[in-house]
Amino acid sequence: MSDLYFKLVNTSLGKTAAQSLGLPSPTQLKRWTRTNQPFTEGNVLIGCASGGKSITELGNTISASAAMLHHASKIPSLTDSARAGTKAVPLDLTAEPVLKFSALVFDATGIKDSLQLRALYDFFHPTVRQLASNGRVLVVGLDPAGCKAPAQAAAQRSLEGFVRSVGKEIGKKGATANLIWMAPTASQQLDSTVRFFLSPRSAYVSGQCVRITRAAKGAKAVSPAAPLRDKVALVTGASRGIGEAIADTLARDGATVIALDIPAAMEQLEVVASRIKGEALPCDITTADAPQTIADFAEQHFGGLDIIVHNAGITRDKTLGNMPAHFWDLAIAVNLTAEELINEELLSRELLRDNGRIVCVSSISGIAGNFGQTNYATSKSGVIGYVEALAKQLRDGRTINAVAPGFIETRMTAAMPLTMREAGRRMNSLSQGGLPMDVAETIAWYCNPTSAGVNGNTVRVCGQSLIGR
Ligand code: NAD
């Protein structure tokens, strides 16, 4: 679906008109376009509050990119910045001319109380205006849930408000701000998440807080060009929209994809499956024998699965008082119950291999609620609860996470009334709708074998929608 306003406002005449009328002027987002594209380029500045626990790992990860890495030298609170990777070049931020930065990365794990929050101001105040268009702000803190001292928990929780506010201030540049809350001993698990958030793959992800735990299984290094080589992935609802983009993206990253959809969508499903050299599996996931059909197929063709993406979903919108019972039943059955039953079958038959990945597709409606969507929002909230609970039970490097898309340009949102569609597109920090590939890239990051520490999260892919938290 074409966003006419976005096209108009990106002409020189349209830009001037939008500015003089105080209308939003969304920036064209840079997305991932080519194999072997470095995850970040340009000038990256890293800084660290005193006592930072992840600065070395951050420095090492960024050093593996095509970026020129700098660390702030003249900021009093950055006493540990010299530890920031061997390739970091000290930069005096008070000297002219100041560089444009593609990313500002700050290790806040050392912050122990509210006074030390001043380190955030000291690092970002002189630099935030130098953030380039499509730039990235990334803050790494400690998971407040693991902080014993109330003052430390408060200070680490404060990072959330900081990052979400920065995201709102820089969104007009097409820039994003995100926060990683790591467990104290999880700095070795940061790499895949730092790469994701600094790269164009996370173009439509902003204002998010991701928890990283210490994974039980050490993740092996993977080829950045084909991180999912030798993996087998099942994607439900893969014939179109977001599911099609997920299938394409996982195949691009090297996975063999079983693309599943209802039998009525077989023609389009086969087009997708043959394009990505995968398998087409016609199956209605709400039928009683669906879990067994899927498990048998995976076992017979591939001996098991490495990745399951529960993307198939439906809306059946009506206000509660007007909603027929079958609208309620179908939304819950497709969006929640089917996922539970399929996982149960695959897990009980031990068909999800070690270091396997389960990804569920929720929605910001499941976080914020939505008028006319009591059934849909109930099912999508349930998905989040399910992910949080199952994450604690999975073993041997297996993880489960969710994405919660906001307004994504698909057939589902094209069917919305005009005013709701326009509101959905503009009411976020980036003032535009996302693309199916934005959801797919987030899922590909979860599925990366080195993302074993990312477990039990729900990340919104919504351009930091104003709706919900
Ligand atoms: P879509 O309607 O274009 O695609 C959904 C796919 O699921 C279709 O191919 C459909 O045939 C399949 N499906 C439906 N019922 C099925 C069943 N019983 N068995 C097997 N397959 C079935 O929708 P989309 O916009 O691509 O959405 C994909 C997912 O993202 C859904 O879970 C949706 O709730 C979620 N989502 C979308 C948006 C958005 O803005 N588009 C926002 C939030 C969440």
Residues whose N, C-alpha, C, O or C-beta is under 5 A from the ligand:
A	BS01	NAD	G237 A238 S239 R240 G241 I242 G243 D261 I262 A265 C283 D284 I285 T286 N311 A312 G313 I314 V334 V361 S362 S363 I364 P405 G406 F407 I408 T410 R411 M412 T413
